[in-house]
Amino acid sequence: MVVASAVEDRGEGIYVRKWNHGFIDLPEIKNQRAPSLSSEEVGAIVAATERQYGMLCALLAGTGMRIGEELGLEVDKHITDDHTTTKVRQSATPG
């Protein structure tokens, strides 16, 4: 996806690829399970935890960030002055 997103000034792809999925033996994914929580479930989790951990749970659920990304956040570095945008620039875990 990253390679395909590279375009020139006129919007034409720079690294055009056409993959042969049969040749590379791409597996077929069946019955994929993508669990998610309802807003009521998230609310119950937040209400049942200590205050700072409830905020962490709400932030994880609301942003979709990984735990390492959230633990690496620093308010003065990664949250804009108007508190509307979070920019992930580091992680608390290696990699």
A tleap script that builds the chain and sets N, CA, C and O, in Angstrom:
source leaprc.protein.ff14SB
mol = sequence {
  NMET VAL VAL ALA SER ALA VAL GLU ASP ARG
  GLY GLU GLY ILE TYR VAL ARG LYS TRP ASN
  HIE GLY PHE ILE ASP LEU PRO GLU ILE LYS
  ASN GLN ARG ALA PRO SER LEU SER SER GLU
  GLU VAL GLY ALA ILE VAL ALA ALA THR GLU
  ARG GLN TYR GLY MET LEU CYS ALA LEU LEU
  ALA GLY THR GLY MET ARG ILE GLY GLU GLU
  LEU GLY LEU GLU VAL ASP LYS HIE ILE THR
  ASP ASP HIE THR THR THR LYS VAL ARG GLN
  SER ALA THR PRO CGLY
}
set mol.1.N position { 0.821 -1.188 0.000 }
set mol.1.CA position { 0.000 0.000 0.000 }
set mol.1.C position { 0.869 1.257 0.000 }
set mol.1.O position { 0.521 2.258 -0.626 }
set mol.2.N position { 1.998 1.199 0.704 }
set mol.2.CA position { 2.886 2.357 0.746 }
set mol.2.C position { 3.493 2.590 -0.632 }
set mol.2.O position { 3.550 3.723 -1.109 }
set mol.3.N position { 3.944 1.514 -1.267 }
set mol.3.CA position { 4.532 1.638 -2.601 }
set mol.3.C position { 3.502 2.182 -3.578 }
set mol.3.O position { 3.823 3.038 -4.402 }
set mol.4.N position { 2.273 1.696 -3.497 }
set mol.4.CA position { 1.217 2.127 -4.412 }
set mol.4.C position { 0.823 3.578 -4.178 }
set mol.4.O position { 0.300 4.221 -5.088 }
set mol.5.N position { 1.061 4.114 -2.979 }
set mol.5.CA position { 0.652 5.487 -2.682 }
set mol.5.C position { 1.624 6.520 -3.230 }
set mol.5.O position { 1.295 7.705 -3.263 }
set mol.6.N position { 2.800 6.112 -3.656 }
set mol.6.CA position { 3.770 7.051 -4.212 }
set mol.6.C position { 3.337 7.463 -5.618 }
set mol.6.O position { 3.222 6.627 -6.514 }
set mol.7.N position { 3.096 8.770 -5.798 }
set mol.7.CA position { 2.668 9.291 -7.099 }
set mol.7.C position { 3.528 10.472 -7.498 }
set mol.7.O position { 4.142 11.125 -6.654 }
set mol.8.N position { 3.565 10.737 -8.793 }
set mol.8.CA position { 4.304 11.891 -9.313 }
set mol.8.C position { 3.412 13.130 -9.268 }
set mol.8.O position { 2.282 13.070 -8.781 }
set mol.9.N position { 3.924 14.253 -9.776 }
set mol.9.CA position { 3.188 15.529 -9.745 }
set mol.9.C position { 1.825 15.468 -10.415 }
set mol.9.O position { 0.896 16.155 -9.992 }
set mol.10.N position { 1.694 14.651 -11.458 }
set mol.10.CA position { 0.418 14.555 -12.182 }
set mol.10.C position { -0.508 13.492 -11.601 }
set mol.10.O position { -1.595 13.262 -12.132 }
set mol.11.N position { -0.088 12.841 -10.510 }
set mol.11.CA position { -0.931 11.850 -9.860 }
set mol.11.C position { -0.759 10.436 -10.383 }
set mol.11.O position { -1.470 9.529 -9.951 }
set mol.12.N position { 0.175 10.230 -11.307 }
set mol.12.CA position { 0.428 8.888 -11.836 }
set mol.12.C position { 1.326 8.119 -10.866 }
set mol.12.O position { 2.225 8.698 -10.256 }
set mol.13.N position { 1.083 6.819 -10.725 }
set mol.13.CA position { 1.876 5.995 -9.822 }
set mol.13.C position { 3.327 5.921 -10.256 }
set mol.13.O position { 3.618 5.817 -11.448 }
set mol.14.N position { 4.237 5.973 -9.296 }
set mol.14.CA position { 5.673 5.889 -9.582 }
set mol.14.C position { 6.105 4.425 -9.642 }
set mol.14.O position { 6.864 4.037 -10.530 }
set mol.15.N position { 5.627 3.617 -8.707 }
set mol.15.CA position { 6.010 2.211 -8.622 }
set mol.15.C position { 4.780 1.338 -8.866 }
set mol.15.O position { 4.256 0.724 -7.937 }
set mol.16.N position { 4.330 1.285 -10.097 }
set mol.16.CA position { 3.112 0.548 -10.429 }
set mol.16.C position { 3.377 -0.953 -10.282 }
set mol.16.O position { 4.348 -1.479 -10.825 }
set mol.17.N position { 2.500 -1.630 -9.540 }
set mol.17.CA position { 2.630 -3.076 -9.315 }
set mol.17.C position { 1.319 -3.759 -9.648 }
set mol.17.O position { 0.242 -3.237 -9.363 }
set mol.18.N position { 1.421 -4.936 -10.257 }
set mol.18.CA position { 0.256 -5.797 -10.442 }
set mol.18.C position { 0.650 -7.155 -9.890 }
set mol.18.O position { 1.494 -7.850 -10.456 }
set mol.19.N position { 0.028 -7.526 -8.776 }
set mol.19.CA position { 0.394 -8.752 -8.097 }
set mol.19.C position { -0.386 -9.946 -8.648 }
set mol.19.O position { -1.574 -9.839 -8.954 }
set mol.20.N position { 0.296 -11.074 -8.766 }
set mol.20.CA position { -0.313 -12.327 -9.157 }
set mol.20.C position { -0.530 -13.126 -7.877 }
set mol.20.O position { 0.363 -13.844 -7.427 }
set mol.21.N position { -1.725 -12.999 -7.291 }
set mol.21.CA position { -2.003 -13.615 -5.998 }
set mol.21.C position { -1.922 -15.138 -6.047 }
set mol.21.O position { -1.541 -15.755 -5.052 }
set mol.22.N position { -2.259 -15.744 -7.141 }
set mol.22.CA position { -2.142 -17.196 -7.272 }
set mol.22.C position { -0.693 -17.643 -7.260 }
set mol.22.O position { -0.360 -18.652 -6.639 }
set mol.23.N position { 0.174 -16.901 -7.943 }
set mol.23.CA position { 1.592 -17.254 -8.031 }
set mol.23.C position { 2.281 -17.164 -6.671 }
set mol.23.O position { 3.103 -18.015 -6.330 }
set mol.24.N position { 1.941 -16.124 -5.890 }
set mol.24.CA position { 2.601 -15.970 -4.593 }
set mol.24.C position { 1.912 -16.797 -3.503 }
set mol.24.O position { 2.294 -16.725 -2.335 }
set mol.25.N position { 0.906 -17.575 -3.880 }
set mol.25.CA position { 0.198 -18.479 -2.977 }
set mol.25.C position { -0.412 -17.727 -1.795 }
set mol.25.O position { -0.274 -18.129 -0.640 }
set mol.26.N position { -1.083 -16.633 -2.115 }
set mol.26.CA position { -1.753 -15.820 -1.105 }
set mol.26.C position { -2.868 -16.627 -0.465 }
set mol.26.O position { -3.731 -17.149 -1.172 }
set mol.27.N position { -2.871 -16.741 0.866 }
set mol.27.CA position { -3.904 -17.552 1.511 }
set mol.27.C position { -5.271 -16.862 1.459 }
set mol.27.O position { -5.362 -15.635 1.493 }
set mol.28.N position { -6.314 -17.660 1.377 }
set mol.28.CA position { -7.669 -17.127 1.415 }
set mol.28.C position { -8.095 -17.041 2.880 }
set mol.28.O position { -8.005 -18.022 3.618 }
set mol.29.N position { -8.552 -15.877 3.289 }
set mol.29.CA position { -8.961 -15.678 4.679 }
set mol.29.C position { -10.460 -15.875 4.767 }
set mol.29.O position { -11.234 -15.197 4.091 }
set mol.30.N position { -10.861 -16.822 5.617 }
set mol.30.CA position { -12.281 -17.123 5.791 }
set mol.30.C position { -12.657 -16.911 7.248 }
set mol.30.O position { -11.849 -17.127 8.152 }
set mol.31.N position { -13.883 -16.490 7.461 }
set mol.31.CA position { -14.436 -16.340 8.804 }
set mol.31.C position { -13.527 -15.537 9.732 }
set mol.31.O position { -13.311 -15.914 10.883 }
set mol.32.N position { -13.000 -14.433 9.220 }
set mol.32.CA position { -12.133 -13.589 10.030 }
set mol.32.C position { -12.937 -12.972 11.175 }
set mol.32.O position { -14.054 -12.494 10.976 }
set mol.33.N position { -12.369 -12.989 12.345 }
set mol.33.CA position { -13.040 -12.461 13.527 }
set mol.33.C position { -12.374 -11.146 13.912 }
set mol.33.O position { -11.181 -11.122 14.213 }
set mol.34.N position { -13.121 -10.069 13.906 }
set mol.34.CA position { -12.614 -8.763 14.299 }
set mol.34.C position { -13.444 -8.267 15.475 }
set mol.34.O position { -14.407 -7.524 15.288 }
set mol.35.N position { -13.070 -8.679 16.695 }
set mol.35.CA position { -13.879 -8.317 17.848 }
set mol.35.C position { -13.864 -6.811 18.106 }
set mol.35.O position { -12.863 -6.137 17.861 }
set mol.36.N position { -14.971 -6.302 18.597 }
set mol.36.CA position { -15.061 -4.888 18.953 }
set mol.36.C position { -16.024 -4.743 20.126 }
set mol.36.O position { -16.807 -5.642 20.431 }
set mol.37.N position { -15.941 -3.596 20.764 }
set mol.37.CA position { -16.795 -3.333 21.915 }
set mol.37.C position { -17.830 -2.279 21.561 }
set mol.37.O position { -17.571 -1.386 20.755 }
set mol.38.N position { -18.992 -2.387 22.163 }
set mol.38.CA position { -20.019 -1.365 21.979 }
set mol.38.C position { -19.683 -0.180 22.887 }
set mol.38.O position { -18.850 -0.299 23.786 }
set mol.39.N position { -20.320 0.941 22.655 }
set mol.39.CA position { -20.078 2.115 23.495 }
set mol.39.C position { -20.487 1.839 24.940 }
set mol.39.O position { -19.865 2.356 25.868 }
set mol.40.N position { -21.522 1.031 25.136 }
set mol.40.CA position { -21.946 0.677 26.484 }
set mol.40.C position { -20.876 -0.156 27.194 }
set mol.40.O position { -20.612 0.045 28.380 }
set mol.41.N position { -20.265 -1.086 26.469 }
set mol.41.CA position { -19.214 -1.910 27.060 }
set mol.41.C position { -17.991 -1.070 27.416 }
set mol.41.O position { -17.404 -1.249 28.483 }
set mol.42.N position { -17.605 -0.154 26.526 }
set mol.42.CA position { -16.476 0.737 26.811 }
set mol.42.C position { -16.797 1.597 28.025 }
set mol.42.O position { -15.944 1.784 28.893 }
set mol.43.N position { -18.019 2.122 28.097 }
set mol.43.CA position { -18.438 2.924 29.236 }
set mol.43.C position { -18.371 2.151 30.537 }
set mol.43.O position { -17.968 2.694 31.565 }
set mol.44.N position { -18.763 0.886 30.498 }
set mol.44.CA position { -18.715 0.042 31.698 }
set mol.44.C position { -17.272 -0.207 32.127 }
set mol.44.O position { -16.972 -0.209 33.321 }
set mol.45.N position { -16.381 -0.416 31.167 }
set mol.45.CA position { -14.966 -0.638 31.485 }
set mol.45.C position { -14.373 0.626 32.108 }
set mol.45.O position { -13.683 0.557 33.125 }
set mol.46.N position { -14.644 1.775 31.498 }
set mol.46.CA position { -14.126 3.046 32.009 }
set mol.46.C position { -14.649 3.307 33.419 }
set mol.46.O position { -13.891 3.740 34.287 }
set mol.47.N position { -15.924 3.050 33.654 }
set mol.47.CA position { -16.531 3.286 34.964 }
set mol.47.C position { -15.981 2.344 36.039 }
set mol.47.O position { -15.954 2.698 37.218 }
set mol.48.N position { -15.545 1.155 35.640 }
set mol.48.CA position { -15.096 0.154 36.599 }
set mol.48.C position { -13.608 0.257 36.933 }
set mol.48.O position { -13.120 -0.496 37.776 }
set mol.49.N position { -12.881 1.166 36.295 }
set mol.49.CA position { -11.443 1.275 36.524 }
set mol.49.C position { -11.122 2.551 37.288 }
set mol.49.O position { -11.937 3.470 37.366 }
set mol.50.N position { -9.916 2.588 37.849 }
set mol.50.CA position { -9.457 3.809 38.503 }
set mol.50.C position { -9.383 4.924 37.461 }
set mol.50.O position { -9.252 4.665 36.265 }
set mol.51.N position { -9.468 6.162 37.933 }
set mol.51.CA position { -9.634 7.306 37.036 }
set mol.51.C position { -8.597 7.367 35.912 }
set mol.51.O position { -8.973 7.465 34.744 }
set mol.52.N position { -7.298 7.311 36.237 }
set mol.52.CA position { -6.279 7.444 35.195 }
set mol.52.C position { -6.305 6.270 34.227 }
set mol.52.O position { -6.016 6.443 33.043 }
set mol.53.N position { -6.648 5.075 34.710 }
set mol.53.CA position { -6.726 3.915 33.830 }
set mol.53.C position { -8.001 3.954 32.987 }
set mol.53.O position { -8.027 3.453 31.862 }
set mol.54.N position { -9.050 4.550 33.538 }
set mol.54.CA position { -10.271 4.731 32.762 }
set mol.54.C position { -10.024 5.642 31.572 }
set mol.54.O position { -10.526 5.394 30.476 }
set mol.55.N position { -9.243 6.706 31.792 }
set mol.55.CA position { -8.893 7.609 30.691 }
set mol.55.C position { -8.067 6.875 29.643 }
set mol.55.O position { -8.265 7.070 28.444 }
set mol.56.N position { -7.147 6.037 30.090 }
set mol.56.CA position { -6.338 5.244 29.166 }
set mol.56.C position { -7.227 4.316 28.341 }
set mol.56.O position { -7.053 4.210 27.127 }
set mol.57.N position { -8.173 3.647 28.989 }
set mol.57.CA position { -9.090 2.751 28.279 }
set mol.57.C position { -9.941 3.513 27.269 }
set mol.57.O position { -10.148 3.047 26.149 }
set mol.58.N position { -10.434 4.690 27.667 }
set mol.58.CA position { -11.247 5.506 26.761 }
set mol.58.C position { -10.421 5.967 25.568 }
set mol.58.O position { -10.906 5.968 24.437 }
set mol.59.N position { -9.176 6.358 25.816 }
set mol.59.CA position { -8.300 6.817 24.731 }
set mol.59.C position { -7.976 5.672 23.778 }
set mol.59.O position { -7.970 5.863 22.562 }
set mol.60.N position { -7.708 4.483 24.317 }
set mol.60.CA position { -7.451 3.314 23.468 }
set mol.60.C position { -8.660 3.002 22.591 }
set mol.60.O position { -8.523 2.772 21.390 }
set mol.61.N position { -9.837 2.994 23.196 }
set mol.61.CA position { -11.056 2.663 22.454 }
set mol.61.C position { -11.394 3.738 21.428 }
set mol.61.O position { -11.839 3.427 20.323 }
set mol.62.N position { -11.183 4.996 21.791 }
set mol.62.CA position { -11.568 6.092 20.900 }
set mol.62.C position { -10.620 6.347 19.751 }
set mol.62.O position { -11.036 6.837 18.702 }
set mol.63.N position { -9.334 6.019 19.932 }
set mol.63.CA position { -8.350 6.330 18.896 }
set mol.63.C position { -7.923 5.123 18.082 }
set mol.63.O position { -7.532 5.267 16.923 }
set mol.64.N position { -7.992 3.935 18.670 }
set mol.64.CA position { -7.495 2.748 17.975 }
set mol.64.C position { -5.977 2.617 18.050 }
set mol.64.O position { -5.390 1.770 17.376 }
set mol.65.N position { -5.340 3.457 18.873 }
set mol.65.CA position { -3.888 3.368 19.030 }
set mol.65.C position { -3.523 2.094 19.774 }
set mol.65.O position { -4.341 1.515 20.490 }
set mol.66.N position { -2.290 1.673 19.593 }
set mol.66.CA position { -1.768 0.532 20.329 }
set mol.66.C position { -1.353 1.013 21.716 }
set mol.66.O position { -1.102 2.202 21.917 }
set mol.67.N position { -1.283 0.089 22.669 }
set mol.67.CA position { -0.954 0.452 24.045 }
set mol.67.C position { 0.439 1.086 24.130 }
set mol.67.O position { 0.629 2.036 24.889 }
set mol.68.N position { 1.401 0.588 23.377 }
set mol.68.CA position { 2.746 1.165 23.389 }
set mol.68.C position { 2.761 2.601 22.898 }
set mol.68.O position { 3.516 3.429 23.408 }
set mol.69.N position { 1.927 2.900 21.904 }
set mol.69.CA position { 1.828 4.268 21.406 }
set mol.69.C position { 1.237 5.188 22.459 }
set mol.69.O position { 1.705 6.311 22.647 }
set mol.70.N position { 0.216 4.713 23.139 }
set mol.70.CA position { -0.422 5.542 24.167 }
set mol.70.C position { 0.478 5.742 25.371 }
set mol.70.O position { 0.522 6.837 25.931 }
set mol.71.N position { 1.194 4.710 25.776 }
set mol.71.CA position { 2.083 4.850 26.922 }
set mol.71.C position { 3.270 5.758 26.613 }
set mol.71.O position { 3.903 6.286 27.527 }
set mol.72.N position { 3.570 5.938 25.340 }
set mol.72.CA position { 4.662 6.826 24.938 }
set mol.72.C position { 4.246 8.268 24.738 }
set mol.72.O position { 5.086 9.117 24.440 }
set mol.73.N position { 2.965 8.561 24.896 }
set mol.73.CA position { 2.486 9.934 24.693 }
set mol.73.C position { 2.997 10.872 25.772 }
set mol.73.O position { 3.064 10.513 26.947 }
set mol.74.N position { 3.356 12.078 25.358 }
set mol.74.CA position { 3.710 13.145 26.277 }
set mol.74.C position { 2.862 14.341 25.883 }
set mol.74.O position { 2.890 14.768 24.729 }
set mol.75.N position { 2.106 14.890 26.834 }
set mol.75.CA position { 1.143 15.943 26.542 }
set mol.75.C position { 1.811 17.135 25.871 }
set mol.75.O position { 1.274 17.673 24.903 }
set mol.76.N position { 2.978 17.562 26.370 }
set mol.76.CA position { 3.628 18.744 25.808 }
set mol.76.C position { 4.271 18.490 24.447 }
set mol.76.O position { 4.603 19.446 23.746 }
set mol.77.N position { 4.457 17.235 24.056 }
set mol.77.CA position { 5.089 16.919 22.774 }
set mol.77.C position { 4.120 16.409 21.711 }
set mol.77.O position { 4.290 16.708 20.528 }
set mol.78.N position { 3.110 15.645 22.115 }
set mol.78.CA position { 2.317 14.900 21.136 }
set mol.78.C position { 0.870 15.343 21.008 }
set mol.78.O position { 0.154 14.847 20.139 }
set mol.79.N position { 0.426 16.257 21.845 }
set mol.79.CA position { -0.942 16.757 21.765 }
set mol.79.C position { -0.882 18.231 21.405 }
set mol.79.O position { -0.173 19.000 22.053 }
set mol.80.N position { -1.619 18.631 20.378 }
set mol.80.CA position { -1.569 20.013 19.911 }
set mol.80.C position { -2.073 20.970 20.990 }
set mol.80.O position { -2.791 20.573 21.908 }
set mol.81.N position { -1.679 22.247 20.859 }
set mol.81.CA position { -2.044 23.256 21.854 }
set mol.81.C position { -3.551 23.402 22.035 }
set mol.81.O position { -4.018 23.708 23.133 }
set mol.82.N position { -4.315 23.186 20.961 }
set mol.82.CA position { -5.772 23.305 21.082 }
set mol.82.C position { -6.429 21.984 21.521 }
set mol.82.O position { -7.654 21.894 21.593 }
set mol.83.N position { -5.609 20.964 21.814 }
set mol.83.CA position { -6.066 19.660 22.325 }
set mol.83.C position { -7.031 18.935 21.387 }
set mol.83.O position { -7.891 18.185 21.847 }
set mol.84.N position { -6.898 19.148 20.091 }
set mol.84.CA position { -7.772 18.476 19.131 }
set mol.84.C position { -7.075 17.366 18.363 }
set mol.84.O position { -7.739 16.533 17.745 }
set mol.85.N position { -5.739 17.339 18.390 }
set mol.85.CA position { -5.002 16.374 17.579 }
set mol.85.C position { -3.888 15.738 18.398 }
set mol.85.O position { -3.173 16.419 19.133 }
set mol.86.N position { -3.754 14.428 18.261 }
set mol.86.CA position { -2.659 13.686 18.873 }
set mol.86.C position { -1.762 13.186 17.762 }
set mol.86.O position { -2.230 12.545 16.821 }
set mol.87.N position { -0.477 13.474 17.865 }
set mol.87.CA position { 0.488 13.024 16.860 }
set mol.87.C position { 1.394 11.983 17.490 }
set mol.87.O position { 2.142 12.289 18.419 }
set mol.88.N position { 1.335 10.757 16.993 }
set mol.88.CA position { 2.159 9.677 17.532 }
set mol.88.C position { 3.533 9.770 16.881 }
set mol.88.O position { 3.678 9.581 15.673 }
set mol.89.N position { 4.539 10.063 17.703 }
set mol.89.CA position { 5.901 10.205 17.194 }
set mol.89.C position { 6.870 9.246 17.855 }
set mol.89.O position { 8.024 9.141 17.440 }
set mol.90.N position { 6.417 8.553 18.872 }
set mol.90.CA position { 7.284 7.606 19.570 }
set mol.90.C position { 6.411 6.549 20.236 }
set mol.90.O position { 5.193 6.695 20.341 }
set mol.91.N position { 7.061 5.492 20.676 }
set mol.91.CA position { 6.366 4.420 21.364 }
set mol.91.C position { 7.107 4.125 22.660 }
set mol.91.O position { 8.314 4.353 22.752 }
set mol.92.N position { 6.408 3.628 23.646 }
set mol.92.CA position { 7.046 3.297 24.911 }
set mol.92.C position { 7.741 1.941 24.830 }
set mol.92.O position { 8.539 1.599 25.702 }
set mol.93.N position { 7.444 1.178 23.796 }
set mol.93.CA position { 8.044 -0.147 23.637 }
set mol.93.C position { 8.953 -0.148 22.419 }
set mol.93.O position { 8.675 0.561 21.452 }
set mol.94.N position { 10.032 -0.923 22.438 }
set mol.94.CA position { 10.919 -0.976 21.278 }
set mol.94.C position { 10.160 -1.430 20.021 }
set mol.94.O position { 9.333 -2.341 20.078 }
set mol.95.N position { 10.452 -0.789 18.905 }
set mol.95.CA position { 9.845 -1.169 17.632 }
set mol.95.C position { 8.559 -0.468 17.393 }
set mol.95.O position { 7.922 -0.681 16.361 }
savepdb mol mol.pdb
quit
